[in-house]
Amino acid sequence: MEEKALVREFSGFEHMEQRRRLFNISRRDGFKMFGGYFSKQGLLLGLGFMAVFWVLETFLHRLFFHAETFSDAFFSTDPNEVWMRAFIALLLLFWTSYTMALKARNRHAIEVILKAKSKIIKGLIPVCSYCKKVRYSDGSWHGIERFVTDKSSAEFTHGICPECMGRVV
């Protein structure tokens, strides 16, 4: 529930780079194929499911349809039977791989959102009323530029406003 709220809260990212990082899936998490993302772990898990399915289906075929031997049912010569088993096994393979890649992608998105959320300045900030320095939690005082740079992803650039330009120059 909280994850969906985080995604809604940060769905209006202002920079395309942040959006790209949010929905990017790294090479270690998976790869793109047939227009979707697949994970390597999911492919291995899918291969395991394929093997279990093939053996279980062979056992059930032997039990209910009374095939001659287990090996005859396992290595069926009927092309329709082989095609049906292979098709279902491949569906299991792609389904497990795709769902695991989506989970990895969602984990990555939540990590990026939480990291972005931690860079938001909230609460009361103790500021000196004379020099405008900010007090850190360790008791030291630093300029507002350093505080904002340390606590957020914002950066400062300096210039002179027209009013100060008239007074100083």
FENSULUR-V607185 format. One record per helix or strand of 2 or more residues. SS is the DSSP state (A for helix, B for strand). FROM is the first residue (numbers start at 1). LEN is the number of residues. If there is no record, write none. Layout:
SS|FROM|LEN, SS|FROM|LEN
This chain:
A|2|8, A|16|7, B|31|3, B|36|3, A|40|26, A|70|5, A|79|40, B|134|2, B|141|2, A|144|8, A|162|7
